[in-house]
Amino acid sequence: MTTDATPAERYLEVQRSAEFSALRRKLRTFIFPMTIAFFLWYALYVLLSAYARGFMSVKLVGNINVALLFGLLQFVSTFLIAWYYSRYAARELDPIADRIGNELAGTTISPAREPDDTTTDTEATK
């Protein structure tokens, strides 16, 4: 990366880089299939609730029926997807994003350093 480029040019250079393209590709390979799978799962729940009332009203245990179980599984699947994404991002996406960010930060002017909570006002002004 060139050091004499403007910030806008540096960001465009990063955006055109192969590493950034790989990062976007990895993100898309997770996001698109997972979104489609969740949408289909949700659509199944809605369609069964609308058109298969007999099936959805089958009691499983006490007053718990299939519809209630499917509804609760919607919440479970949402949390599982979020948990899986956080693992995927930490393992696959964050290392690449950190490399790109560090490379970009190395060529940009760093902002003024904020004083730590442990320093006094007189130490911060020195």
C-alpha positions as CSV (number, residue, x, y, z in Angstrom):
1,M,0.0,0.0,0.0
2,T,1.3,3.4,-0.8
3,T,1.9,5.8,2.0
4,D,1.5,9.1,0.1
5,A,-2.1,8.3,-1.0
6,T,-5.1,10.2,0.5
7,P,-7.2,8.3,3.0
8,A,-10.0,7.8,0.4
9,E,-7.4,6.4,-2.1
10,R,-6.1,4.0,0.6
11,Y,-9.6,2.7,1.4
12,L,-10.3,2.2,-2.3
13,E,-7.0,0.4,-2.6
14,V,-8.0,-1.9,0.3
15,Q,-11.4,-2.5,-1.2
16,R,-9.9,-3.6,-4.5
17,S,-7.4,-5.9,-2.8
18,A,-7.5,-9.7,-3.1
19,E,-7.5,-10.1,0.6
20,F,-10.6,-7.9,1.0
21,S,-12.3,-9.8,-1.8
22,A,-11.5,-13.0,0.0
23,L,-13.0,-11.6,3.2
24,R,-16.2,-10.6,1.5
25,R,-16.4,-14.0,-0.2
26,K,-16.0,-15.8,3.2
27,L,-18.7,-13.6,4.7
28,R,-21.1,-14.3,1.9
29,T,-20.6,-18.0,2.0
30,F,-21.9,-18.0,5.5
31,I,-24.5,-15.3,5.3
32,F,-26.4,-16.3,2.2
33,P,-26.9,-20.0,2.9
34,M,-27.8,-19.3,6.6
35,T,-30.3,-16.6,5.7
36,I,-32.0,-18.9,3.1
37,A,-32.1,-21.8,5.6
38,F,-33.6,-19.7,8.3
39,F,-36.1,-18.1,5.9
40,L,-37.2,-21.5,4.7
41,W,-37.5,-22.8,8.3
42,Y,-39.6,-19.7,9.2
43,A,-41.8,-20.0,6.1
44,L,-42.4,-23.7,6.9
45,Y,-43.6,-22.7,10.4
46,V,-45.9,-20.0,9.0
47,L,-47.3,-22.2,6.2
48,L,-47.9,-25.1,8.6
49,S,-49.6,-22.7,11.0
50,A,-51.9,-21.4,8.3
51,Y,-52.6,-24.6,6.3
52,A,-51.9,-27.6,8.5
53,R,-53.9,-26.6,11.6
54,G,-54.6,-30.2,12.4
55,F,-51.0,-31.2,12.5
56,M,-49.9,-28.1,14.4
57,S,-52.6,-28.6,17.1
58,V,-51.4,-32.2,17.9
59,K,-50.7,-32.2,21.6
60,L,-47.2,-33.6,22.5
61,V,-47.1,-33.2,26.3
62,G,-49.9,-31.7,28.4
63,N,-50.9,-28.5,26.7
64,I,-47.8,-28.3,24.6
65,N,-48.6,-28.8,20.9
66,V,-46.6,-29.0,17.7
67,A,-47.2,-25.3,17.0
68,L,-45.8,-24.2,20.3
69,L,-42.8,-26.4,19.9
70,F,-42.1,-25.0,16.4
71,G,-42.5,-21.5,17.7
72,L,-40.0,-22.1,20.5
73,L,-37.6,-23.7,18.1
74,Q,-37.6,-20.5,16.1
75,F,-36.0,-18.8,19.1
76,V,-33.6,-21.6,19.6
77,S,-32.5,-21.6,15.9
78,T,-32.0,-17.8,16.1
79,F,-29.7,-18.1,19.0
80,L,-27.9,-21.1,17.5
81,I,-27.3,-19.1,14.3
82,A,-26.0,-16.1,16.2
83,W,-23.7,-18.4,18.3
84,Y,-22.4,-20.2,15.2
85,Y,-21.8,-16.9,13.4
86,S,-19.8,-15.6,16.3
87,R,-17.6,-18.7,16.2
88,Y,-17.3,-18.5,12.4
89,A,-16.4,-14.8,12.5
90,A,-13.8,-15.3,15.2
91,R,-12.2,-18.2,13.4
92,E,-12.5,-17.2,9.7
93,L,-13.3,-13.5,9.3
94,D,-11.7,-11.6,12.2
95,P,-8.1,-12.6,11.5
96,I,-8.4,-11.4,7.9
97,A,-10.2,-8.2,9.0
98,D,-7.6,-7.5,11.6
99,R,-4.8,-7.9,9.1
100,I,-6.5,-5.5,6.7
101,G,-7.2,-3.1,9.5
102,N,-3.7,-3.2,10.8
103,E,-2.3,-2.6,7.4
104,L,-4.6,0.3,6.9
105,A,-3.9,1.7,10.3
106,G,-0.2,1.5,9.6
107,T,-0.5,3.9,6.7
108,T,-3.0,6.3,8.3
109,I,-2.4,9.0,10.9
110,S,-3.4,7.7,14.2
111,P,-5.9,9.8,16.3
112,A,-4.7,11.6,19.3
113,R,-4.3,9.3,22.2
114,E,-6.9,9.5,25.0
115,P,-5.4,9.6,28.5
116,D,-5.9,6.4,30.5
117,D,-8.0,6.2,33.5
118,T,-4.9,5.5,35.5
119,T,-3.1,8.7,34.6
120,T,-3.8,12.0,36.3
121,D,-4.7,15.2,34.5
122,T,-1.1,16.5,34.9
123,E,0.4,13.3,33.5
124,A,-1.9,13.4,30.5
125,T,-0.9,17.0,29.6
126,K,2.8,16.4,29.7
